[in-house]
Amino acid sequence: MRILLVEDDADLGPAIARALREAHFAVDLATNGIDGGHQGETESYDAAILDLGLPGRDGVSVLQGWRAAGRDLPVLILTAREAWSDKVQGFKAGADDYLTKPFRVEELVMRLRALVRRAAGHARPRLECGPLAFDSQTGQFELDGLPLKLTAFEWRVLSQLMLRRETVIERLDLLDHVYEGDADVDSNSLEVIVGRLRKKIGAALIETVRGRGYRLTAGGAA
């Protein structure tokens, strides 16, 4: 899962980014409204965290710009503004959730996971595909009821496949949601990650659709 974080605080922004990366998210950090607005309009993200008091362009304007451009990514406003009028303005602009500072990182992570899950069309937090299960609240994968140990990149790929299980995901689409914007991506990196996942969950669960991409399917599960 790839997240856009738009936060101008020089200490808080990097701290949030580190915490999200520890939870296996890929994070792009923008420190002003102009850059954040542009990234949200031109890059692929599973969700965005947006401050309101931003230099260059305020958060409400950024969000209105995304919605006007047809960008429907889930947006969580993270701000010190706790007045009811600010919350109303944020939701009217198109926010999906609103969290005030100070906050617990654990709550932020859970809210993000819920936003991404619901945006993918899943109401229930537990997703299953054959012997594979994913608890979107905790971020834990299980195989035959036992916890799976995954690297951050493996988790990002598998979570994308699980959220869109039984659907072919284009190779470039997967790459867009796995790597951060400034990453130097090797051309064979995705194939390497998928190969490692097949060793951990069974080759039959991840189908290669030639010329297109990959699909997580229970059809080949024993």
Accessible surface in RSA format (square Angstrom, percent):
REM  Atomic radii and reference values for relative SASA: ProtOr
REM  Chains: A
REM  Algorithm: Lee & Richards
REM  Probe-radius: 1.40
REM  Slices: 20
REM RES _ NUM      All-atoms   Total-Side   Main-Chain    Non-polar    All polar
REM                ABS   REL    ABS   REL    ABS   REL    ABS   REL    ABS   REL
RES MET A   1     1.68   0.9   1.68   1.1   0.00   0.0   1.68   1.4   0.00   0.0
RES ARG A   2     7.05   3.0   7.05   3.6   0.00   0.0   0.02   0.0   7.02   4.3
RES ILE A   3     0.00   0.0   0.00   0.0   0.00   0.0   0.00   0.0   0.00   0.0
RES LEU A   4     0.00   0.0   0.00   0.0   0.00   0.0   0.00   0.0   0.00   0.0
RES LEU A   5     0.52   0.3   0.52   0.4   0.00   0.0   0.52   0.4   0.00   0.0
RES VAL A   6     0.37   0.2   0.00   0.0   0.37   0.9   0.00   0.0   0.37   1.0
RES GLU A   7     2.88   1.7   2.41   1.8   0.47   1.1   0.46   0.9   2.42   2.0
RES ASP A   8    56.32  39.4  39.25  39.1  17.07  40.4   3.37   7.9  52.95  52.8
RES ASP A   9    66.05  46.3  56.45  56.2   9.60  22.7  14.53  34.2  51.52  51.4
RES ALA A  10    89.34  82.1  63.90  98.6  25.44  57.9  72.94 102.7  16.40  43.4
RES ASP A  11   118.15  82.8 109.71 109.2   8.44  19.9  34.09  80.2  84.06  83.8
RES LEU A  12    49.37  27.5  46.05  32.9   3.32   8.4  49.27  34.6   0.10   0.3
RES GLY A  13     0.18   0.2   0.00   N/A   0.18   0.2   0.18   0.5   0.00   0.0
RES PRO A  14    49.28  35.9  46.91  42.8   2.37   8.6  49.01  40.5   0.27   1.7
RES ALA A  15    38.85  35.7  32.33  49.9   6.52  14.8  33.27  46.8   5.58  14.8
RES ILE A  16     2.46   1.4   2.40   1.8   0.07   0.2   2.46   1.8   0.00   0.0
RES ALA A  17     1.71   1.6   1.71   2.6   0.00   0.0   1.71   2.4   0.00   0.0
RES ARG A  18   139.79  58.7 137.40  70.0   2.38   5.7  61.93  84.6  77.86  47.2
RES ALA A  19    21.16  19.5  14.71  22.7   6.45  14.7  16.62  23.4   4.54  12.0
RES LEU A  20     0.02   0.0   0.02   0.0   0.00   0.0   0.02   0.0   0.00   0.0
RES ARG A  21    92.45  38.8  84.65  43.2   7.80  18.6  39.45  53.9  53.00  32.1
RES GLU A  22   142.60  81.9 113.34  85.7  29.26  69.7  50.48  97.6  92.12  75.2
RES ALA A  23    17.91  16.5   8.64  13.3   9.26  21.1  16.90  23.8   1.00   2.7
RES HIS A  24    53.25  29.1  53.25  37.0   0.00   0.0  34.02  35.1  19.23  22.4
RES PHE A  25     0.00   0.0   0.00   0.0   0.00   0.0   0.00   0.0   0.00   0.0
RES ALA A  26     0.00   0.0   0.00   0.0   0.00   0.0   0.00   0.0   0.00   0.0
RES VAL A  27     1.42   0.9   0.00   0.0   1.42   3.4   0.00   0.0   1.42   3.8
RES ASP A  28    13.71   9.6   9.88   9.8   3.83   9.1   9.06  21.3   4.65   4.6
RES LEU A  29    58.85  32.8  29.21  20.9  29.65  74.5  29.21  20.5  29.65  79.8
RES ALA A  30     3.61   3.3   0.00   0.0   3.61   8.2   3.61   5.1   0.00   0.0
RES THR A  31    72.94  51.9  67.90  68.8   5.04  12.0  42.45  57.0  30.49  46.1
RES ASN A  32    35.00  24.1  35.00  33.8   0.00   0.0  10.66  25.6  24.34  23.5
RES GLY A  33     0.00   0.0   0.00   N/A   0.00   0.0   0.00   0.0   0.00   0.0
RES ILE A  34   106.38  60.5 103.11  76.8   3.27   7.9 104.15  75.0   2.23   6.1
RES ASP A  35    70.60  49.5  68.00  67.7   2.60   6.2  12.19  28.7  58.41  58.3
RES GLY A  36     0.00   0.0   0.00   N/A   0.00   0.0   0.00   0.0   0.00   0.0
RES GLY A  37     0.39   0.5   0.00   N/A   0.39   0.5   0.39   1.1   0.00   0.0
RES HIS A  38   115.60  63.2 110.33  76.7   5.28  13.5  71.20  73.4  44.40  51.7
RES GLN A  39    42.48  23.8  42.38  31.0   0.10   0.2  17.91  38.1  24.57  18.6
RES GLY A  40     0.00   0.0   0.00   N/A   0.00   0.0   0.00   0.0   0.00   0.0
RES GLU A  41    68.13  39.1  50.37  38.1  17.75  42.3   4.34   8.4  63.79  52.1
RES THR A  42    83.25  59.2  46.98  47.6  36.27  86.5  51.38  69.0  31.87  48.2
RES GLU A  43    69.74  40.0  65.70  49.7   4.04   9.6   9.78  18.9  59.95  49.0
RES SER A  44    37.90  32.0  33.56  44.8   4.34  10.0   6.60  14.0  31.31  43.9
RES TYR A  45    13.88   6.5   0.31   0.2  13.57  35.3   0.00   0.0  13.88  17.1
RES ASP A  46    17.65  12.4  10.36  10.3   7.29  17.2   4.66  11.0  12.99  13.0
RES ALA A  47     0.00   0.0   0.00   0.0   0.00   0.0   0.00   0.0   0.00   0.0
RES ALA A  48     0.00   0.0   0.00   0.0   0.00   0.0   0.00   0.0   0.00   0.0
RES ILE A  49     0.89   0.5   0.89   0.7   0.00   0.0   0.89   0.6   0.00   0.0
RES LEU A  50     0.12   0.1   0.12   0.1   0.00   0.0   0.12   0.1   0.00   0.0
RES ASP A  51     9.99   7.0   9.34   9.3   0.65   1.5   0.30   0.7   9.69   9.7
RES LEU A  52     1.81   1.0   1.70   1.2   0.11   0.3   1.70   1.2   0.11   0.3
RES GLY A  53    35.98  44.4   0.00   N/A  35.98  44.4  24.30  66.7  11.68  26.2
RES LEU A  54    16.40   9.1   0.00   0.0  16.40  41.2   1.68   1.2  14.72  39.6
RES PRO A  55    67.06  48.9  55.05  50.2  12.01  43.7  66.44  54.9   0.62   3.8
RES GLY A  56    65.53  80.8   0.00   N/A  65.53  80.8  24.12  66.2  41.41  92.7
RES ARG A  57    74.86  31.4  66.54  33.9   8.32  19.8  30.28  41.4  44.58  27.0
RES ASP A  58    65.83  46.1  61.85  61.6   3.98   9.4  25.72  60.5  40.11  40.0
RES GLY A  59     0.04   0.0   0.00   N/A   0.04   0.0   0.00   0.0   0.04   0.1
RES VAL A  60    10.66   7.0  10.47   9.5   0.19   0.5  10.55   9.2   0.11   0.3
RES SER A  61    36.20  30.6  33.95  45.3   2.25   5.2  14.45  30.8  21.75  30.5
RES VAL A  62     0.15   0.1   0.00   0.0   0.15   0.4   0.00   0.0   0.15   0.4
RES LEU A  63     0.09   0.0   0.09   0.1   0.00   0.0   0.09   0.1   0.00   0.0
RES GLN A  64    95.50  53.4  90.05  65.8   5.45  13.0  27.62  58.8  67.87  51.5
RES GLY A  65    15.27  18.8   0.00   N/A  15.27  18.8  12.89  35.4   2.38   5.3
RES TRP A  66     0.08   0.0   0.08   0.0   0.00   0.0   0.08   0.0   0.00   0.0
RES ARG A  67    65.17  27.4  47.89  24.4  17.29  41.2  39.95  54.6  25.23  15.3
RES ALA A  68    94.90  87.3  50.13  77.4  44.77 101.9  63.03  88.8  31.87  84.4
RES ALA A  69    60.88  56.0  22.54  34.8  38.34  87.2  35.09  49.4  25.78  68.3
RES GLY A  70    60.18  74.2   0.00   N/A  60.18  74.2  35.48  97.4  24.70  55.3
RES ARG A  71    67.51  28.3  64.25  32.8   3.26   7.8  14.89  20.3  52.62  31.9
RES ASP A  72   129.99  91.1 109.82 109.3  20.17  47.7  37.27  87.7  92.71  92.5
RES LEU A  73    11.82   6.6   5.73   4.1   6.09  15.3  10.70   7.5   1.12   3.0
RES PRO A  74    11.99   8.7  10.67   9.7   1.32   4.8  11.99   9.9   0.00   0.0
RES VAL A  75     0.00   0.0   0.00   0.0   0.00   0.0   0.00   0.0   0.00   0.0
RES LEU A  76     0.00   0.0   0.00   0.0   0.00   0.0   0.00   0.0   0.00   0.0
RES ILE A  77     0.02   0.0   0.02   0.0   0.00   0.0   0.02   0.0   0.00   0.0
RES LEU A  78     1.23   0.7   1.23   0.9   0.00   0.0   1.23   0.9   0.00   0.0
RES THR A  79     2.31   1.6   2.31   2.3   0.00   0.0   0.00   0.0   2.31   3.5
RES ALA A  80    69.91  64.3  53.52  82.6  16.38  37.3  53.80  75.8  16.11  42.7
RES ARG A  81    97.84  41.1  90.99  46.4   6.85  16.3  32.27  44.1  65.56  39.7
RES GLU A  82   122.67  70.4 108.87  82.4  13.80  32.9  31.79  61.5  90.88  74.2
RES ALA A  83    50.22  46.2  39.42  60.8  10.80  24.6  48.89  68.9   1.32   3.5
RES TRP A  84   192.31  77.2 183.42  88.8   8.90  20.9 162.42  86.6  29.90  48.5
RES SER A  85    79.38  67.1  67.82  90.5  11.56  26.6  52.64 112.1  26.74  37.5
RES ASP A  86    30.70  21.5  30.10  30.0   0.60   1.4   0.33   0.8  30.37  30.3
RES LYS A  87    62.71  30.6  62.71  38.5   0.00   0.0  12.55  11.3  50.16  53.4
RES VAL A  88    43.76  28.8  40.23  36.4   3.53   8.5  43.60  37.9   0.16   0.4
RES GLN A  89    90.69  50.7  86.53  63.2   4.15   9.9  25.86  55.0  64.83  49.2
RES GLY A  90     0.01   0.0   0.00   N/A   0.01   0.0   0.01   0.0   0.00   0.0
RES PHE A  91    96.46  48.3  82.43  51.1  14.03  36.5  82.75  50.2  13.71  39.2
RES LYS A  92   173.62  84.7 135.86  83.4  37.77  89.9  90.14  81.1  83.49  88.9
RES ALA A  93     9.66   8.9   0.22   0.3   9.44  21.5   4.62   6.5   5.04  13.4
RES GLY A  94    23.22  28.6   0.00   N/A  23.22  28.6  19.17  52.6   4.06   9.1
RES ALA A  95    11.34  10.4   0.00   0.0  11.34  25.8   0.00   0.0  11.34  30.0
RES ASP A  96    70.36  49.3  43.87  43.7  26.49  62.6   9.78  23.0  60.58  60.4
RES ASP A  97    25.32  17.7  24.78  24.7   0.53   1.3   3.88   9.1  21.43  21.4
RES TYR A  98    17.98   8.4   4.34   2.5  13.64  35.5   4.34   3.3  13.64  16.8
RES LEU A  99    12.90   7.2  11.88   8.5   1.02   2.6  12.90   9.1   0.00   0.0
RES THR A 100    35.12  25.0  32.06  32.5   3.06   7.3   3.68   4.9  31.43  47.5
RES LYS A 101    42.51  20.7  31.27  19.2  11.24  26.8  20.95  18.9  21.56  23.0
RES PRO A 102   136.45  99.4 114.26 104.2  22.19  80.7 119.76  98.9  16.69 103.7
RES PHE A 103    40.77  20.4   8.58   5.3  32.20  83.8  17.41  10.6  23.36  66.9
RES ARG A 104   162.54  68.2 157.61  80.3   4.93  11.7  65.02  88.9  97.53  59.1
RES VAL A 105    55.96  36.8  53.26  48.2   2.70   6.5  53.26  46.3   2.70   7.3
RES GLU A 106   103.48  59.4  98.80  74.7   4.68  11.1  59.59 115.3  43.89  35.8
RES GLU A 107    66.82  38.4  61.74  46.7   5.08  12.1  28.11  54.4  38.71  31.6
RES LEU A 108     0.18   0.1   0.18   0.1   0.00   0.0   0.18   0.1   0.00   0.0
RES VAL A 109    12.61   8.3  12.61  11.4   0.00   0.0  12.61  11.0   0.00   0.0
RES MET A 110    92.04  47.7  88.02  58.3   4.02   9.6  53.96  45.9  38.08  50.4
RES ARG A 111    69.93  29.4  65.83  33.6   4.10   9.8  21.29  29.1  48.64  29.5
RES LEU A 112     0.00   0.0   0.00   0.0   0.00   0.0   0.00   0.0   0.00   0.0
RES ARG A 113    23.74  10.0  23.29  11.9   0.45   1.1   0.45   0.6  23.29  14.1
RES ALA A 114    20.63  19.0  19.95  30.8   0.68   1.5  20.10  28.3   0.53   1.4
RES LEU A 115     7.59   4.2   5.96   4.3   1.63   4.1   6.03   4.2   1.56   4.2
RES VAL A 116     6.29   4.1   5.15   4.7   1.14   2.7   5.43   4.7   0.86   2.3
RES ARG A 117    17.70   7.4  17.67   9.0   0.03   0.1   0.69   0.9  17.01  10.3
RES ARG A 118   125.87  52.8 109.77  56.0  16.10  38.3  50.47  69.0  75.40  45.7
RES ALA A 119    68.45  62.9  23.37  36.1  45.08 102.5  36.48  51.4  31.97  84.7
RES ALA A 120    41.76  38.4   8.51  13.1  33.26  75.7  21.25  29.9  20.51  54.3
RES GLY A 121    65.37  80.6   0.00   N/A  65.37  80.6  34.47  94.6  30.90  69.2
RES HIS A 122    33.05  18.1  28.55  19.8   4.50  11.5  22.97  23.7  10.07  11.7
RES ALA A 123    89.56  82.3  64.78 100.0  24.78  56.4  69.15  97.4  20.41  54.1
RES ARG A 124   187.94  78.9 184.90  94.3   3.04   7.2  57.24  78.2 130.71  79.2
RES PRO A 125    46.99  34.2  46.99  42.8   0.00   0.0  46.99  38.8   0.00   0.0
RES ARG A 126   111.81  46.9  98.56  50.2  13.25  31.5  51.16  69.9  60.65  36.8
RES LEU A 127     6.13   3.4   4.91   3.5   1.22   3.1   6.13   4.3   0.00   0.0
RES GLU A 128    97.21  55.8  86.43  65.4  10.78  25.7  24.26  46.9  72.95  59.6
RES CYS A 129     5.42   4.1   0.98   1.1   4.44  10.4   4.44  11.3   0.98   1.1
RES GLY A 130    46.02  56.8   0.00   N/A  46.02  56.8  20.25  55.6  25.77  57.7
RES PRO A 131    45.25  33.0  27.44  25.0  17.80  64.7  40.05  33.1   5.19  32.3
RES LEU A 132     0.44   0.2   0.00   0.0   0.44   1.1   0.11   0.1   0.33   0.9
RES ALA A 133     7.33   6.7   7.10  11.0   0.23   0.5   7.10  10.0   0.23   0.6
RES PHE A 134     0.14   0.1   0.14   0.1   0.00   0.0   0.14   0.1   0.00   0.0
RES ASP A 135    40.25  28.2  39.62  39.4   0.63   1.5   7.45  17.5  32.80  32.7
RES SER A 136     1.43   1.2   1.19   1.6   0.24   0.6   1.20   2.6   0.23   0.3
RES GLN A 137    83.38  46.6  80.33  58.7   3.05   7.3   9.25  19.7  74.14  56.2
RES THR A 138    85.82  61.0  63.17  64.0  22.66  54.0  66.24  89.0  19.58  29.6
RES GLY A 139     9.01  11.1   0.00   N/A   9.01  11.1   1.83   5.0   7.18  16.1
RES GLN A 140    65.56  36.7  61.36  44.8   4.20  10.0  25.17  53.6  40.39  30.6
RES PHE A 141     2.07   1.0   0.44   0.3   1.63   4.2   0.44   0.3   1.63   4.7
RES GLU A 142    43.17  24.8  43.17  32.7   0.00   0.0   2.64   5.1  40.53  33.1
RES LEU A 143    35.83  20.0  33.09  23.7   2.75   6.9  33.09  23.2   2.75   7.4
RES ASP A 144   109.26  76.5  77.87  77.5  31.39  74.2  37.30  87.8  71.96  71.8
RES GLY A 145    52.69  65.0   0.00   N/A  52.69  65.0  26.42  72.5  26.28  58.8
RES LEU A 146   125.04  69.6 124.51  89.1   0.54   1.3 124.51  87.4   0.54   1.4
RES PRO A 147    98.83  72.0  77.27  70.4  21.56  78.4  77.27  63.8  21.56 134.0
RES LEU A 148    26.80  14.9  16.12  11.5  10.68  26.8  17.10  12.0   9.71  26.1
RES LYS A 149   185.03  90.3 172.50 105.8  12.53  29.8 120.20 108.2  64.83  69.1
RES LEU A 150    22.04  12.3   4.26   3.0  17.78  44.7   5.58   3.9  16.46  44.3
RES THR A 151    64.72  46.0  56.04  56.8   8.68  20.7  64.44  86.6   0.28   0.4
RES ALA A 152    29.30  26.9  24.36  37.6   4.94  11.2  24.36  34.3   4.94  13.1
RES PHE A 153    78.62  39.3  78.62  48.7   0.00   0.0  78.62  47.7   0.00   0.0
RES GLU A 154     1.09   0.6   1.09   0.8   0.00   0.0   0.00   0.0   1.09   0.9
RES TRP A 155     6.37   2.6   6.37   3.1   0.00   0.0   5.42   2.9   0.95   1.5
RES ARG A 156    15.97   6.7  15.97   8.1   0.00   0.0   0.00   0.0  15.97   9.7
RES VAL A 157     0.00   0.0   0.00   0.0   0.00   0.0   0.00   0.0   0.00   0.0
RES LEU A 158     0.00   0.0   0.00   0.0   0.00   0.0   0.00   0.0   0.00   0.0
RES SER A 159     0.00   0.0   0.00   0.0   0.00   0.0   0.00   0.0   0.00   0.0
RES GLN A 160     3.37   1.9   3.37   2.5   0.00   0.0   0.00   0.0   3.37   2.6
RES LEU A 161     0.23   0.1   0.23   0.2   0.00   0.0   0.23   0.2   0.00   0.0
RES MET A 162     0.00   0.0   0.00   0.0   0.00   0.0   0.00   0.0   0.00   0.0
RES LEU A 163     8.65   4.8   5.41   3.9   3.24   8.2   5.41   3.8   3.24   8.7
RES ARG A 164    73.43  30.8  67.35  34.3   6.08  14.5  43.14  59.0  30.29  18.4
RES ARG A 165    72.20  30.3  61.13  31.2  11.06  26.3   9.37  12.8  62.83  38.1
RES GLU A 166    92.26  53.0  72.27  54.7  19.99  47.6  47.96  92.8  44.30  36.2
RES THR A 167    69.58  49.5  66.50  67.4   3.08   7.3  44.14  59.3  25.44  38.5
RES VAL A 168    22.87  15.0   7.64   6.9  15.23  36.7   7.64   6.6  15.23  41.3
RES ILE A 169     1.97   1.1   0.30   0.2   1.67   4.0   1.97   1.4   0.00   0.0
RES GLU A 170    79.66  45.7  78.95  59.7   0.71   1.7  43.37  83.9  36.29  29.6
RES ARG A 171    69.45  29.2  68.42  34.9   1.03   2.5  37.78  51.6  31.67  19.2
RES LEU A 172   128.40  71.5 127.12  90.9   1.28   3.2 127.13  89.3   1.28   3.4
RES ASP A 173    42.24  29.6  37.26  37.1   4.97  11.8  15.70  37.0  26.54  26.5
RES LEU A 174     0.00   0.0   0.00   0.0   0.00   0.0   0.00   0.0   0.00   0.0
RES LEU A 175    25.82  14.4  22.82  16.3   2.99   7.5  23.14  16.3   2.68   7.2
RES ASP A 176    61.63  43.2  58.92  58.6   2.72   6.4   4.50  10.6  57.14  57.0
RES HIS A 177    21.45  11.7  21.45  14.9   0.00   0.0  11.83  12.2   9.62  11.2
RES VAL A 178     0.00   0.0   0.00   0.0   0.00   0.0   0.00   0.0   0.00   0.0
RES TYR A 179    24.92  11.6  23.03  13.1   1.90   4.9  18.91  14.2   6.01   7.4
RES GLU A 180    35.98  20.7  30.29  22.9   5.69  13.5   8.25  16.0  27.73  22.6
RES GLY A 181    53.07  65.4   0.00   N/A  53.07  65.4  22.09  60.6  30.98  69.4
RES ASP A 182   135.51  94.9  97.38  96.9  38.13  90.2  52.42 123.4  83.09  82.9
RES ALA A 183    41.81  38.4  16.08  24.8  25.72  58.5  24.33  34.3  17.48  46.3
RES ASP A 184   150.32 105.3 114.72 114.2  35.61  84.2  42.07  99.0 108.26 108.0
RES VAL A 185    57.41  37.8  31.29  28.3  26.12  62.9  32.43  28.2  24.98  67.7
RES ASP A 186    89.79  62.9  77.96  77.6  11.83  28.0  36.26  85.3  53.53  53.4
RES SER A 187    83.12  70.2  67.38  89.9  15.74  36.3  54.59 116.3  28.53  40.0
RES ASN A 188    90.66  62.5  90.63  87.6   0.03   0.1  15.09  36.3  75.57  73.0
RES SER A 189    20.06  16.9  15.26  20.4   4.80  11.1  19.84  42.2   0.22   0.3
RES LEU A 190     0.00   0.0   0.00   0.0   0.00   0.0   0.00   0.0   0.00   0.0
RES GLU A 191    70.06  40.2  60.73  45.9   9.33  22.2  47.30  91.5  22.76  18.6
RES VAL A 192    82.56  54.3  74.42  67.4   8.14  19.6  81.28  70.6   1.27   3.5
RES ILE A 193     6.74   3.8   6.74   5.0   0.00   0.0   6.74   4.9   0.00   0.0
RES VAL A 194     1.16   0.8   1.16   1.0   0.00   0.0   1.16   1.0   0.00   0.0
RES GLY A 195    27.13  33.5   0.00   N/A  27.13  33.5  25.43  69.8   1.70   3.8
RES ARG A 196    90.62  38.0  88.31  45.0   2.30   5.5  49.39  67.5  41.23  25.0
RES LEU A 197     0.00   0.0   0.00   0.0   0.00   0.0   0.00   0.0   0.00   0.0
RES ARG A 198    61.77  25.9  57.94  29.5   3.82   9.1  18.90  25.8  42.86  26.0
RES LYS A 199   185.62  90.6 146.53  89.9  39.10  93.1  97.46  87.7  88.16  93.9
RES LYS A 200    77.31  37.7  59.12  36.3  18.19  43.3  53.37  48.0  23.94  25.5
RES ILE A 201     8.68   4.9   0.00   0.0   8.68  20.9   1.07   0.8   7.61  20.7
RES GLY A 202    33.88  41.8   0.00   N/A  33.88  41.8  31.81  87.3   2.07   4.6
RES ALA A 203    67.54  62.1  55.64  85.9  11.90  27.1  55.64  78.4  11.90  31.5
RES ALA A 204    55.10  50.7  34.97  54.0  20.12  45.8  47.19  66.5   7.90  20.9
RES LEU A 205     4.07   2.3   4.05   2.9   0.02   0.1   4.05   2.8   0.02   0.1
RES ILE A 206     3.05   1.7   0.00   0.0   3.05   7.3   0.00   0.0   3.05   8.3
RES GLU A 207    66.93  38.4  61.19  46.3   5.75  13.7  28.40  54.9  38.54  31.5
RES THR A 208    76.78  54.6  54.88  55.6  21.90  52.2  49.88  67.0  26.90  40.7
RES VAL A 209    28.33  18.6  24.21  21.9   4.12   9.9  27.31  23.7   1.02   2.8
RES ARG A 210   223.99  94.0 199.91 101.9  24.08  57.3  80.37 109.8 143.62  87.0
RES GLY A 211    83.02 102.4   0.00   N/A  83.02 102.4  43.15 118.4  39.87  89.3
RES ARG A 212   120.50  50.6 111.07  56.6   9.43  22.4  39.24  53.6  81.26  49.2
RES GLY A 213     6.44   7.9   0.00   N/A   6.44   7.9   5.10  14.0   1.34   3.0
RES TYR A 214    13.77   6.4  13.77   7.8   0.00   0.0   3.09   2.3  10.68  13.2
RES ARG A 215    63.24  26.6  63.24  32.2   0.00   0.0   3.82   5.2  59.42  36.0
RES LEU A 216     0.31   0.2   0.00   0.0   0.31   0.8   0.00   0.0   0.31   0.8
RES THR A 217    16.87  12.0  16.87  17.1   0.00   0.0   7.74  10.4   9.13  13.8
RES ALA A 218    37.72  34.7  27.33  42.2  10.39  23.6  27.60  38.9  10.12  26.8
RES GLY A 219    72.44  89.3   0.00   N/A  72.44  89.3  40.56 111.3  31.88  71.4
RES GLY A 220    43.42  53.5   0.00   N/A  43.42  53.5  26.59  73.0  16.83  37.7
RES ALA A 221    31.32  28.8   6.14   9.5  25.18  57.3   9.89  13.9  21.43  56.8
RES ALA A 222   149.93 137.9  71.95 111.0  77.98 177.4 110.45 155.5  39.48 104.6
END  Absolute sums over single chains surface
CHAIN  1 A    10468.0       8176.5       2291.4       5526.5       4941.5
END  Absolute sums over all chains
TOTAL         10468.0       8176.5       2291.4       5526.5       4941.5
